[in-house]
Amino acid sequence: MKLLVTGGAGFIGSNFVNLVLREHPNVNLTVLDALTYCGNLDNFSKEVWENKKFSFCHGNILDKDLVFKLMKNQDIVVHFAAWTHIDRSISLSDPFIDTDFKGTQVLLEAIRKEPVKRFVHISTSEVYGSAQYAPMDENHPIAPQSPYAAAKAGADRLVYSYWMTYKLPVVIIRPFNNYGPNQYPEKLIPYFITNAMKNKSLPVYGNGKNTRDWLWVEDCVKGVWATVEKEGIEGEIINLGSGKDYSILDIAYSILNELKKPESLIEFVGDRPGHVKKLVTSCDKAKTLLDWSPQVSFEKGIKRTIDWYKNNPKWWEKIKKKKEFKDFEKGWYKKLRGSK
């Protein structure tokens, strides 16, 4: 099998790449990644770089010529590439619209010209907006509440339209909130962990009662791989999540308790504009179609995640020292504190 993974140097993408190379030695895997602020070559171990089945291409999915060239002779495409941080999309939506929507269109046009057996599009639970009922199945209304979510909703529907119009062999995966190793430390869980380790404040939006369905990343990528292997599911939309939701305060308390840090580190700041109140999925369709269900509880997963950040300080300290990281952190939280 020849497998093209877009955005494979990112958080979920790199965990997927690691899984495939570790467990499926018959796969020739190519990563295409633009290495924007959250793409990270350090997400690949020495063993990955030395694996003859692995190749890396530094490039952008908006580069039509490059994408069309890479698509030749591919069997499967798994499309992770996207700008994903809601907070950043609120500050500046342009790269989200360009990459998440237009970039997806470039890939779809490429597989029209160079057909593949399966195109797995990684969407997001954020396309749903706040839960209108729970648990949320794949028929839940789409009502995105941030520019990021809207860009991903547009891409999600664009992929579906190419199934309906051209019968391209697409499958749409909507993962709920992932956490685990290699997650960029601007995101909630790694940000709280790394701040707590340094005795810095954990800024909680609003009253901290908004909830999310948290999925251990290795469970997620196993579900993505099951989507690659399963036959006869073209045109399907499948949620991947744990089926349980936890509040932001639950997360903060869990991290502080595990690290034996005081709850006084919690700092309530202004709420994020368009903040989704609740996300929690039904896993029924994933179980029926993919024989997939989450294996790692949040209690086990959060401990593993904390241990990973404790054991890999060079990885995240390098990122948090960058001017780009510091500038966004300072500007974003200053604005929220001022909105209280």
N, C-alpha and C positions, 0 to 999 in steps of 0.2 A: 504493500500500500504506500502511495505517495500522498503525504498529508501536508497541507499548507495551513499554518496557524498565524492569523494576523493578531498583532498585539500580544505576542507570546512572551515578551519581556516584562509585561505588567504582572500584577498580583495574581489574579486567577489564571491568566494565560501561562505564566511560568510554572505554576503548580500543575497545570494540565500537561505541559511539555515534560516536566519531570516524571509525572505518572506514566505517560506513554513510553518514554525512553526506558524507564525502569521495568515496565511490565509487558511491553509489546515490541520485542526486538526485530520483528519483521517490518516495522514501519520506518520509511525514510521521511524524516520530518524537517520541514523548512519553516523557520520563523521569519515573518516580515514585521518589523517594528520601526516606528519613526523615532523612538527614544525621546519622547517629549518629557516633561518634568517627572513623570512617574514611571517611565520605562527605565529599566535598570539591568545592565548586563551582569551585575553582581548577583542577580537572581538565579544565574546558572552556575552550577558547581564546576569544578575542574573536570569531573567525570563527564558532564554534559558536553563541554567544549571538546573533549577528546573523543567523544562518541562519533564514529564514522557515519552513523545514520542521521546525524544532526548537522544542519547548516543554518547560518544566520544571514539575513539580508537587511541592512539598514536602509529603510525607505518608507515612503508614506503611501497609504492606500489611496490618496488623492492623485498620485502619479499614475496616470492611465497607462502610459507606455510600459512602465515597470510592472504594473499589476497584470496587464495582458500577457507580458512575456513570462512572468512567473507562473501564470495559470496553465500554461501549456503542459500537458501530461500529468496534471494533478488528478488524484482520485477523489480526495475529500478536502473540503475547506471548513475550518472552524474559525469563525470570525468573532474575536474578542475585541479588536482594536476600537477604542473609543475614549473620548474624554469623559470622566465619570464622576467628578466631585461636584455635588450639588452646589456647595458654597461658591466654588469658582464660577459656576455657570450663572449664578446670580450677579456676580461682579462683572463678568464678561461672557456673553453667550456665543460670540463668533466662532471660536474653535470647536464648540460643541455642534453647532449647526453644520460647519464645514466637514468635520471628521465623521461624526456619528451618522449624519444623514447623507450628505453628498458622497462621502467615502464608501458607504454601503452601496450606493447606487453604482459607483465605479466597479465594485466587485461583482455585483449582479450582472452588469453589462459584460464583464469579462467572462463569466461562466455561460452567458448566452453564446459567446463566440467560441469559447473553449469549454465544452461541457464537462461536468464532473458528476460523480455518482451521488454526492450528498453535500449540501451547503448548510452547515449548522450556524445559525445566527444567535449570538448571545445577546438577548434583550435584557430587561430588568423588571423587577417587581414595581419599580417606581412609575411605570407607565399607568398603573392602576389608580394612583392617588390614594387618598385615605380609604380604608375599608368601608364599603357601603353595607357589607355583610361579612360575616366571618364563620368559618374559614373561607378565604378567597380562592375560588376556582378559576379556571382559564376563561370562563364566560363572564367574569366580573367586568363591569364597564371600565373603559379606558378613560381616565380623567387626570392627566399629568398636571402636577402642581409646581413644577420648576422648569426653567429652560432646558436643563439637562434631561429631565424626564420627558419633556415634549420632543426634544431631538431624538431620543431613543424610541418614543412612541411612533414618530414619523418613520424612522428606519424599520421598526417592527412591522408597520402596516405596508411599507414599501416592499419588504421581503415577501409578505403575504400576497401582495398584488402580483409579484412575479411568478408565484405559484399559480394563482388564478388565471393570469393572462398567458404565460409562456410555459406553464407546467414545469418550471425548474424544480429540481428535487430538494426543496428547502425544508428545514425543521427549525422552529423558533423555540428557544429555551428562555424562560423568564426566571432567573435565579433571584431568590430573596437575599437579604444582606449577608454577605460572606465575611468571614474573619479567619485569621490564621497566619502562618509564616509568610514573610515577604510583602505584607500589606504596607503600602506607603503610609508613613507615620503622620500624615495629615488627617487620615480617616479616624473615626471616633475611637474604636477600640485600641489601635496602636498608639494613638495620640494620648489617650488616657493612661495607658500602661507606661509609656516612656516619660510622660510628665510626672506621674506618681513616683517613678523610680528616682527622679531628680528633685522630688519634693516641690514640684510646681503645681499650680492650680489645675483642676479639671473643670473647664468651663462647660456648664450644662445649659442647654437652650431652654428658655421659658421655665416651666415648673418641673421639667424632667420626666413628665408622665407619658410622653409619646412613646409608643412601643414599636418594635420591629421583630421580625422573624429572623433569627440569626442561624446561619448555616455554616458548619465547619467546612473550610474550603476543599479539603480532600474528599469529603462526601460529594461536594458539588462537581468536582472534575470527574469523579467516577460516573456521575449521572450524565455528564457531557459525553464521556467515552461510550456509555451505553447507547446514547443517541447516534453515535457514529456507527456502531455495529448493528443496531436493530434495523431490520428490513421492513418495508411497507408502512412507514410512518411519515411519508412525504406530506407536507402541508399541515402537519400537526403543530400545536402550540402546547408546551409543557412547562408547568411550574416546577422549580426545585427549591425546597425549603424544609424547615424542620417541623412545621405544624404547631410551633409554640412561639409566643412572643414575650419579649422582656422589655421593660422600660429603660430609658437612658439612665435613670437613677439606679435601677437594678444592676446595670452594667458597671456604673461607677462604684457602687458598694462592693460588688464582687471583686473588682480589681484591687480596691483599697484593702479589702479583707485579706486577699491572697498575698498581697505585698506587705501586709501588716503596717499600713499607713493610716493616718488619722482621717476621719471623715471631714475634718475642717478644711481639707484640700479642695472639697467641692465648692465651686463658685457658680452661682446662678447669674447668667447673663441674659440679654434680650433674646427673644425668640427669633428663629430663622424665618424670613418671609416665605410664605407658601408651605410651611412645615406640615408634612404628612403626619396625621395623628396615630394611625394604626395600620400595620401590615402583618398579616399572618395567613399562611397558605394552607390549602388542602393538597395533600400529597397523593391523592387517590389516582389521578391520571398517570403520574410517574410510576406508581406501583403497578398499575394495570398494563401500561404500554411497555415500560422498560424493566419491570421487575426491580425497581430501584426504591430504596427508602433510606433515610439518613441513619447512620450507625453510631455517630459520636454525639453524646449529649452536650448541652451547653456547658454544664458543670465540668465535664472532662475537657471539652474543647478550649474553654477560657484558661484553664490551668496550663494546657499544652502551649497555648499562644503566649501566655506570660513567660513561661519557661524559655520559649524561643527568643523573645526579645531580651530576656535576661542573659541568655547565652550568646547573643549576637549583637553586642553594643556597637561594634565598629560599623555594622551594616546601617543601623538607623542614625547613629551619631553623625556619620558622614553626610546624610541627607539633611538632617536638622540644622547643620552648620551652614548650609548653602544660603546665599543671599536671597535667592528666589523663594525658598521656603520661609525664611524669616520675614521677608517683606509681606507675603500673603498673610501669614499668621498674625503679625502685628496689626496690619490694616483691617483684617476681617474682624478680629475680636475687639479691637478698639471701637469699631462701628457698632458692634452688638452691645458692648458695655454702655455706649452712649445712648442706645435706644431703650434702655431699661426705664 
